[in-house]
Amino acid sequence: MVDKKTKVENKKEAKADAKVEKTITMQTKSGAACADSKCVIHGKLPARGRVFEGIVISDKMQKTVTVEWPGFAYIAKYERYEKKRSRIHARNPACISARTGDMVRIVETRPIAKTVKFVVVEKLPNIK
């Protein structure tokens, strides 16, 4: 019985350590400071879940960008692949200010708006 408790406690501690490491790495990669409360790096918004990398295709909304990345789906009937793309709306903090054409990394958070559930964490170097 004691062994099971220690295993559970160790798992909880490992998860807590992983969360701390994730927040620390995101804080070190930040650029300028911002006063945005919905910024994962400088605000109180927790990061959780999925992480994606894509290209900003639109920055016309206020504090929000549309991020897109390509993918392939296999169609068994035709034994071929088709091109697919995923588009997601993400919050664009003032400290990052991503523009159209920028390669960015986005992280899942709690829902911020009806269609916004991700936040831009950093700009990546464009590969062309």
TIVO-2410 file (N, C-alpha, C; in nm, 3 decimals):
# residues 128
REC num residu      c1      c2      c3 atome chaine
REC   1      M   0.083  -0.120   0.000     N      A
REC   1      M   0.000   0.000   0.000    CA      A
REC   1      M   0.087   0.125   0.000     C      A
REC   2      V   0.194   0.124   0.072     N      A
REC   2      V   0.282   0.240   0.078    CA      A
REC   2      V   0.346   0.263  -0.059     C      A
REC   3      D   0.379   0.155  -0.130     N      A
REC   3      D   0.443   0.168  -0.261    CA      A
REC   3      D   0.351   0.239  -0.360     C      A
REC   4      K   0.220   0.208  -0.358     N      A
REC   4      K   0.127   0.272  -0.451    CA      A
REC   4      K   0.117   0.421  -0.426     C      A
REC   5      K   0.114   0.461  -0.300     N      A
REC   5      K   0.106   0.602  -0.267    CA      A
REC   5      K   0.230   0.677  -0.315     C      A
REC   6      T   0.345   0.618  -0.294     N      A
REC   6      T   0.467   0.686  -0.336    CA      A
REC   6      T   0.474   0.697  -0.488     C      A
REC   7      K   0.424   0.597  -0.561     N      A
REC   7      K   0.423   0.604  -0.707    CA      A
REC   7      K   0.332   0.717  -0.754     C      A
REC   8      V   0.214   0.727  -0.693     N      A
REC   8      V   0.120   0.833  -0.730    CA      A
REC   8      V   0.180   0.970  -0.698     C      A
REC   9      E   0.240   0.984  -0.582     N      A
REC   9      E   0.301   1.111  -0.544    CA      A
REC   9      E   0.414   1.148  -0.639     C      A
REC  10      N   0.495   1.048  -0.677     N      A
REC  10      N   0.605   1.074  -0.770    CA      A
REC  10      N   0.552   1.121  -0.906     C      A
REC  11      K   0.443   1.061  -0.952     N      A
REC  11      K   0.385   1.102  -1.080    CA      A
REC  11      K   0.335   1.246  -1.072     C      A
REC  12      K   0.270   1.281  -0.962     N      A
REC  12      K   0.219   1.417  -0.946    CA      A
REC  12      K   0.335   1.518  -0.942     C      A
REC  13      E   0.442   1.481  -0.872     N      A
REC  13      E   0.558   1.570  -0.864    CA      A
REC  13      E   0.622   1.586  -1.001     C      A
REC  14      A   0.629   1.478  -1.079     N      A
REC  14      A   0.688   1.484  -1.213    CA      A
REC  14      A   0.606   1.575  -1.304     C      A
REC  15      K   0.473   1.566  -1.294     N      A
REC  15      K   0.387   1.652  -1.375    CA      A
REC  15      K   0.405   1.798  -1.335     C      A
REC  16      A   0.414   1.824  -1.206     N      A
REC  16      A   0.433   1.961  -1.160    CA      A
REC  16      A   0.567   2.016  -1.208     C      A
REC  17      D   0.672   1.933  -1.205     N      A
REC  17      D   0.803   1.975  -1.253    CA      A
REC  17      D   0.799   2.006  -1.402     C      A
REC  18      A   0.727   1.924  -1.479     N      A
REC  18      A   0.718   1.946  -1.623    CA      A
REC  18      A   0.648   2.079  -1.652     C      A
REC  19      K   0.543   2.112  -1.576     N      A
REC  19      K   0.472   2.239  -1.596    CA      A
REC  19      K   0.563   2.357  -1.565     C      A
REC  20      V   0.641   2.346  -1.459     N      A
REC  20      V   0.732   2.453  -1.421    CA      A
REC  20      V   0.837   2.473  -1.530     C      A
REC  21      E   0.894   2.364  -1.584     N      A
REC  21      E   0.993   2.374  -1.691    CA      A
REC  21      E   0.934   2.440  -1.814     C      A
REC  22      K   0.809   2.407  -1.849     N      A
REC  22      K   0.745   2.463  -1.967    CA      A
REC  22      K   0.729   2.614  -1.952     C      A
REC  23      T   0.686   2.661  -1.835     N      A
REC  23      T   0.668   2.804  -1.816    CA      A
REC  23      T   0.801   2.877  -1.815     C      A
REC  24      I   0.904   2.816  -1.759     N      A
REC  24      I   1.035   2.880  -1.753    CA      A
REC  24      I   1.092   2.896  -1.894     C      A
REC  25      T   1.081   2.793  -1.977     N      A
REC  25      T   1.136   2.803  -2.112    CA      A
REC  25      T   1.062   2.909  -2.193     C      A
REC  26      M   0.932   2.922  -2.173     N      A
REC  26      M   0.857   3.024  -2.245    CA      A
REC  26      M   0.895   3.163  -2.197     C      A
REC  27      Q   0.923   3.181  -2.070     N      A
REC  27      Q   0.959   3.311  -2.018    CA      A
REC  27      Q   1.096   3.355  -2.069     C      A
REC  28      T   1.190   3.264  -2.087     N      A
REC  28      T   1.323   3.301  -2.132    CA      A
REC  28      T   1.324   3.340  -2.278     C      A
REC  29      K   1.228   3.291  -2.358     N      A
REC  29      K   1.226   3.322  -2.500    CA      A
REC  29      K   1.153   3.452  -2.532     C      A
REC  30      S   1.101   3.520  -2.432     N      A
REC  30      S   1.022   3.641  -2.457    CA      A
REC  30      S   1.112   3.757  -2.499     C      A
REC  31      G   1.053   3.850  -2.571     N      A
REC  31      G   1.125   3.970  -2.614    CA      A
REC  31      G   1.098   4.083  -2.518     C      A
REC  32      A   1.027   4.185  -2.562     N      A
REC  32      A   0.994   4.300  -2.479    CA      A
REC  32      A   0.878   4.266  -2.385     C      A
REC  33      A   0.875   4.333  -2.273     N      A
REC  33      A   0.767   4.311  -2.176    CA      A
REC  33      A   0.639   4.378  -2.225     C      A
REC  34      C   0.525   4.323  -2.184     N      A
REC  34      C   0.396   4.383  -2.221    CA      A
REC  34      C   0.304   4.383  -2.100     C      A
REC  35      A   0.198   4.462  -2.107     N      A
REC  35      A   0.103   4.473  -1.997    CA      A
REC  35      A  -0.025   4.395  -2.027     C      A
REC  36      D  -0.021   4.305  -2.124     N      A
REC  36      D  -0.138   4.228  -2.165    CA      A
REC  36      D  -0.165   4.116  -2.064     C      A
REC  37      S  -0.282   4.115  -2.002     N      A
REC  37      S  -0.314   4.011  -1.903    CA      A
REC  37      S  -0.339   3.876  -1.969     C      A
REC  38      K  -0.369   3.877  -2.100     N      A
REC  38      K  -0.393   3.752  -2.172    CA      A
REC  38      K  -0.271   3.706  -2.251     C      A
REC  39      C  -0.153   3.743  -2.206     N      A
REC  39      C  -0.027   3.700  -2.264    CA      A
REC  39      C   0.023   3.581  -2.182     C      A
REC  40      V   0.062   3.473  -2.250     N      A
REC  40      V   0.108   3.354  -2.179    CA      A
REC  40      V   0.239   3.382  -2.106     C      A
REC  41      I   0.323   3.467  -2.163     N      A
REC  41      I   0.456   3.493  -2.108    CA      A
REC  41      I   0.451   3.593  -1.993     C      A
REC  42      H   0.385   3.707  -2.014     N      A
REC  42      H   0.386   3.814  -1.914    CA      A
REC  42      H   0.259   3.824  -1.831     C      A
REC  43      G   0.151   3.766  -1.878     N      A
REC  43      G   0.023   3.774  -1.807    CA      A
REC  43      G   0.000   3.654  -1.717     C      A
REC  44      K  -0.125   3.632  -1.683     N      A
REC  44      K  -0.161   3.522  -1.593    CA      A
REC  44      K  -0.234   3.410  -1.665     C      A
REC  45      L  -0.227   3.408  -1.798     N      A
REC  45      L  -0.297   3.306  -1.877    CA      A
REC  45      L  -0.213   3.179  -1.881     C      A
REC  46      P  -0.266   3.065  -1.832     N      A
REC  46      P  -0.186   2.941  -1.832    CA      A
REC  46      P  -0.185   2.874  -1.969     C      A
REC  47      A  -0.069   2.818  -2.004     N      A
REC  47      A  -0.056   2.741  -2.128    CA      A
REC  47      A  -0.080   2.594  -2.096     C      A
REC  48      R  -0.150   2.526  -2.187     N      A
REC  48      R  -0.177   2.383  -2.166    CA      A
REC  48      R  -0.204   2.319  -2.301     C      A
REC  49      G  -0.194   2.191  -2.310     N      A
REC  49      G  -0.238   2.119  -2.429    CA      A
REC  49      G  -0.143   2.127  -2.547     C      A
REC  50      R  -0.200   2.148  -2.664     N      A
REC  50      R  -0.129   2.133  -2.790    CA      A
REC  50      R  -0.043   2.254  -2.825     C      A
REC  51      V   0.062   2.227  -2.904     N      A
REC  51      V   0.153   2.331  -2.952    CA      A
REC  51      V   0.167   2.311  -3.103     C      A
REC  52      F   0.150   2.419  -3.181     N      A
REC  52      F   0.160   2.411  -3.327    CA      A
REC  52      F   0.254   2.518  -3.379     C      A
REC  53      E   0.307   2.496  -3.499     N      A
REC  53      E   0.386   2.595  -3.570    CA      A
REC  53      E   0.323   2.618  -3.705     C      A
REC  54      G   0.309   2.744  -3.745     N      A
REC  54      G   0.247   2.774  -3.872    CA      A
REC  54      G   0.279   2.914  -3.918     C      A
REC  55      I   0.217   2.953  -4.029     N      A
REC  55      I   0.240   3.083  -4.090    CA      A
REC  55      I   0.118   3.172  -4.067     C      A
REC  56      V   0.142   3.296  -4.028     N      A
REC  56      V   0.033   3.392  -4.010    CA      A
REC  56      V  -0.016   3.433  -4.149     C      A
REC  57      I  -0.145   3.410  -4.174     N      A
REC  57      I  -0.200   3.446  -4.305    CA      A
REC  57      I  -0.287   3.571  -4.298     C      A
REC  58      S  -0.327   3.612  -4.177     N      A
REC  58      S  -0.407   3.733  -4.163    CA      A
REC  58      S  -0.384   3.793  -4.025     C      A
REC  59      D  -0.367   3.926  -4.023     N      A
REC  59      D  -0.355   3.997  -3.895    CA      A
REC  59      D  -0.449   4.118  -3.892     C      A
REC  60      K  -0.563   4.105  -3.959     N      A
REC  60      K  -0.657   4.217  -3.971    CA      A
REC  60      K  -0.743   4.237  -3.847     C      A
REC  61      M  -0.756   4.135  -3.763     N      A
REC  61      M  -0.836   4.148  -3.641    CA      A
REC  61      M  -0.755   4.217  -3.532     C      A
REC  62      Q  -0.823   4.275  -3.434     N      A
REC  62      Q  -0.754   4.339  -3.324    CA      A
REC  62      Q  -0.699   4.234  -3.229     C      A
REC  63      K  -0.567   4.234  -3.208     N      A
REC  63      K  -0.498   4.145  -3.115    CA      A
REC  63      K  -0.516   3.997  -3.149     C      A
REC  64      T  -0.554   3.964  -3.272     N      A
REC  64      T  -0.577   3.825  -3.312    CA      A
REC  64      T  -0.520   3.803  -3.451     C      A
REC  65      V  -0.462   3.685  -3.472     N      A
REC  65      V  -0.410   3.647  -3.604    CA      A
REC  65      V  -0.469   3.513  -3.644     C      A
REC  66      T  -0.466   3.485  -3.774     N      A
REC  66      T  -0.506   3.355  -3.825    CA      A
REC  66      T  -0.379   3.282  -3.866     C      A
REC  67      V  -0.359   3.163  -3.810     N      A
REC  67      V  -0.239   3.083  -3.836    CA      A
REC  67      V  -0.279   2.960  -3.916     C      A
REC  68      E  -0.198   2.926  -4.017     N      A
REC  68      E  -0.228   2.813  -4.104    CA      A
REC  68      E  -0.103   2.725  -4.117     C      A
REC  69      W  -0.124   2.593  -4.125     N      A
REC  69      W  -0.015   2.501  -4.155    CA      A
REC  69      W  -0.067   2.388  -4.243     C      A
REC  70      P   0.017   2.341  -4.337     N      A
REC  70      P  -0.027   2.238  -4.431    CA      A
REC  70      P  -0.015   2.098  -4.373     C      A
REC  71      G  -0.085   2.004  -4.435     N      A
REC  71      G  -0.077   1.864  -4.396    CA      A
REC  71      G  -0.127   1.776  -4.508     C      A
REC  72      F  -0.115   1.646  -4.492     N      A
REC  72      F  -0.160   1.550  -4.592    CA      A
REC  72      F  -0.254   1.449  -4.527     C      A
REC  73      A  -0.353   1.403  -4.603     N      A
REC  73      A  -0.446   1.300  -4.556    CA      A
REC  73      A  -0.447   1.188  -4.660     C      A
REC  74      Y  -0.440   1.064  -4.614     N      A
REC  74      Y  -0.438   0.950  -4.704    CA      A
REC  74      Y  -0.580   0.907  -4.737     C      A
REC  75      I  -0.608   0.886  -4.867     N      A
REC  75      I  -0.739   0.837  -4.912    CA      A
REC  75      I  -0.718   0.693  -4.958     C      A
REC  76      A  -0.772   0.599  -4.881     N      A
REC  76      A  -0.749   0.457  -4.907    CA      A
REC  76      A  -0.808   0.412  -5.041     C      A
REC  77      K  -0.923   0.463  -5.076     N      A
REC  77      K  -0.990   0.421  -5.199    CA      A
REC  77      K  -0.904   0.448  -5.322     C      A
REC  78      Y  -0.840   0.563  -5.327     N      A
REC  78      Y  -0.759   0.600  -5.442    CA      A
REC  78      Y  -0.610   0.575  -5.422     C      A
REC  79      E  -0.572   0.532  -5.301     N      A
REC  79      E  -0.432   0.507  -5.266    CA      A
REC  79      E  -0.345   0.629  -5.296     C      A
REC  80      R  -0.396   0.742  -5.260     N      A
REC  80      R  -0.327   0.868  -5.284    CA      A
REC  80      R  -0.338   0.957  -5.159     C      A
REC  81      Y  -0.261   1.063  -5.160     N      A
REC  81      Y  -0.267   1.163  -5.054    CA      A
REC  81      Y  -0.331   1.290  -5.109     C      A
REC  82      E  -0.405   1.359  -5.023     N      A
REC  82      E  -0.457   1.489  -5.062    CA      A
REC  82      E  -0.402   1.595  -4.968     C      A
REC  83      K  -0.385   1.716  -5.020     N      A
REC  83      K  -0.337   1.826  -4.938    CA      A
REC  83      K  -0.451   1.878  -4.851     C      A
REC  84      K  -0.420   1.904  -4.726     N      A
REC  84      K  -0.515   1.964  -4.633    CA      A
REC  84      K  -0.444   2.079  -4.563     C      A
REC  85      R  -0.520   2.166  -4.502     N      A
REC  85      R  -0.461   2.274  -4.423    CA      A
REC  85      R  -0.547   2.297  -4.300     C      A
REC  86      S  -0.483   2.341  -4.195     N      A
REC  86      S  -0.553   2.375  -4.071    CA      A
REC  86      S  -0.537   2.524  -4.046     C      A
REC  87      R  -0.646   2.588  -4.011     N      A
REC  87      R  -0.645   2.730  -3.979    CA      A
REC  87      R  -0.701   2.751  -3.839     C      A
REC  88      I  -0.630   2.829  -3.760     N      A
REC  88      I  -0.672   2.855  -3.623    CA      A
REC  88      I  -0.653   3.003  -3.592     C      A
REC  89      H  -0.747   3.060  -3.518     N      A
REC  89      H  -0.734   3.197  -3.469    CA      A
REC  89      H  -0.655   3.193  -3.339     C      A
REC  90      A  -0.560   3.285  -3.324     N      A
REC  90      A  -0.476   3.289  -3.204    CA      A
REC  90      A  -0.460   3.433  -3.157     C      A
REC  91      R  -0.452   3.450  -3.027     N      A
REC  91      R  -0.428   3.583  -2.969    CA      A
REC  91      R  -0.286   3.626  -3.001     C      A
REC  92      N  -0.268   3.752  -3.036     N      A
REC  92      N  -0.138   3.806  -3.074    CA      A
REC  92      N  -0.099   3.914  -2.973     C      A
REC  93      P  -0.020   3.879  -2.869     N      A
REC  93      P   0.017   3.979  -2.768    CA      A
REC  93      P   0.102   4.092  -2.827     C      A
REC  94      A   0.100   4.207  -2.761     N      A
REC  94      A   0.175   4.323  -2.808    CA      A
REC  94      A   0.326   4.298  -2.805     C      A
REC  95      C   0.374   4.213  -2.715     N      A
REC  95      C   0.518   4.188  -2.706    CA      A
REC  95      C   0.569   4.106  -2.824     C      A
REC  96      I   0.481   4.037  -2.895     N      A
REC  96      I   0.522   3.956  -3.010    CA      A
REC  96      I   0.485   4.025  -3.140     C      A
REC  97      S   0.365   4.076  -3.150     N      A
REC  97      S   0.312   4.149  -3.267    CA      A
REC  97      S   0.350   4.084  -3.400     C      A
REC  98      A   0.302   3.963  -3.420     N      A
REC  98      A   0.326   3.889  -3.545    CA      A
REC  98      A   0.248   3.953  -3.659     C      A
REC  99      R   0.307   3.955  -3.776     N      A
REC  99      R   0.245   4.011  -3.895    CA      A
REC  99      R   0.226   3.903  -4.001     C      A
REC 100      T   0.153   3.935  -4.106     N      A
REC 100      T   0.127   3.841  -4.215    CA      A
REC 100      T   0.259   3.793  -4.273     C      A
REC 101      G   0.271   3.660  -4.290     N      A
REC 101      G   0.392   3.601  -4.346    CA      A
REC 101      G   0.491   3.551  -4.242     C      A
REC 102      D   0.472   3.586  -4.115     N      A
REC 102      D   0.563   3.541  -4.009    CA      A
REC 102      D   0.537   3.396  -3.973     C      A
REC 103      M   0.642   3.322  -3.944     N      A
REC 103      M   0.632   3.186  -3.893    CA      A
REC 103      M   0.625   3.196  -3.741     C      A
REC 104      V   0.522   3.136  -3.678     N      A
REC 104      V   0.502   3.150  -3.534    CA      A
REC 104      V   0.475   3.014  -3.469     C      A
REC 105      R   0.492   3.011  -3.338     N      A
REC 105      R   0.455   2.895  -3.256    CA      A
REC 105      R   0.338   2.938  -3.170     C      A
REC 106      I   0.230   2.856  -3.169     N      A
REC 106      I   0.112   2.887  -3.088    CA      A
REC 106      I   0.089   2.776  -2.987     C      A
REC 107      V   0.032   2.815  -2.873     N      A
REC 107      V   0.008   2.722  -2.762    CA      A
REC 107      V  -0.138   2.730  -2.722     C      A
REC 108      E  -0.196   2.616  -2.687     N      A
REC 108      E  -0.336   2.611  -2.645    CA      A
REC 108      E  -0.352   2.668  -2.505     C      A
REC 109      T  -0.463   2.741  -2.484     N      A
REC 109      T  -0.497   2.796  -2.352    CA      A
REC 109      T  -0.645   2.775  -2.328     C      A
REC 110      R  -0.696   2.836  -2.225     N      A
REC 110      R  -0.841   2.834  -2.203    CA      A
REC 110      R  -0.906   2.918  -2.312     C      A
REC 111      P  -1.037   2.901  -2.337     N      A
REC 111      P  -1.102   2.983  -2.438    CA      A
REC 111      P  -1.096   3.132  -2.402     C      A
REC 112      I  -1.047   3.213  -2.496     N      A
REC 112      I  -1.037   3.357  -2.476    CA      A
REC 112      I  -1.158   3.426  -2.540     C      A
REC 113      A  -1.204   3.373  -2.652     N      A
REC 113      A  -1.321   3.424  -2.722    CA      A
REC 113      A  -1.391   3.305  -2.787     C      A
REC 114      K  -1.495   3.331  -2.863     N      A
REC 114      K  -1.571   3.223  -2.926    CA      A
REC 114      K  -1.484   3.134  -3.015     C      A
REC 115      T  -1.395   3.195  -3.091     N      A
REC 115      T  -1.311   3.117  -3.183    CA      A
REC 115      T  -1.163   3.118  -3.146     C      A
REC 116      V  -1.124   3.185  -3.039     N      A
REC 116      V  -0.983   3.198  -3.002    CA      A
REC 116      V  -0.952   3.113  -2.880     C      A
REC 117      K  -0.869   3.010  -2.900     N      A
REC 117      K  -0.829   2.922  -2.791    CA      A
REC 117      K  -0.678   2.899  -2.788     C      A
REC 118      F  -0.604   2.976  -2.867     N      A
REC 118      F  -0.459   2.965  -2.876    CA      A
REC 118      F  -0.396   3.103  -2.860     C      A
REC 119      V  -0.268   3.105  -2.821     N      A
REC 119      V  -0.193   3.229  -2.805    CA      A
REC 119      V  -0.058   3.214  -2.876     C      A
REC 120      V  -0.015   3.318  -2.947     N      A
REC 120      V   0.117   3.318  -3.010    CA      A
REC 120      V   0.221   3.332  -2.901     C      A
REC 121      V   0.319   3.240  -2.900     N      A
REC 121      V   0.421   3.240  -2.797    CA      A
REC 121      V   0.551   3.302  -2.848     C      A
REC 122      E   0.587   3.273  -2.974     N      A
REC 122      E   0.711   3.328  -3.027    CA      A
REC 122      E   0.710   3.330  -3.179     C      A
REC 123      K   0.791   3.418  -3.235     N      A
REC 123      K   0.814   3.420  -3.379    CA      A
REC 123      K   0.930   3.326  -3.408     C      A
REC 124      L   0.919   3.251  -3.517     N      A
REC 124      L   1.026   3.161  -3.559    CA      A
REC 124      L   1.092   3.219  -3.683     C      A
REC 125      P   1.216   3.182  -3.711     N      A
REC 125      P   1.280   3.231  -3.833    CA      A
REC 125      P   1.210   3.175  -3.956     C      A
REC 126      N   1.184   3.262  -4.054     N      A
REC 126      N   1.118   3.218  -4.178    CA      A
REC 126      N   1.213   3.134  -4.261     C      A
REC 127      I   1.163   3.020  -4.309     N      A
REC 127      I   1.242   2.931  -4.395    CA      A
REC 127      I   1.185   2.940  -4.535     C      A
REC 128      K   1.262   2.988  -4.628     N      A
REC 128      K   1.215   3.001  -4.765    CA      A
REC 128      K   1.311   2.936  -4.861     C      A
***
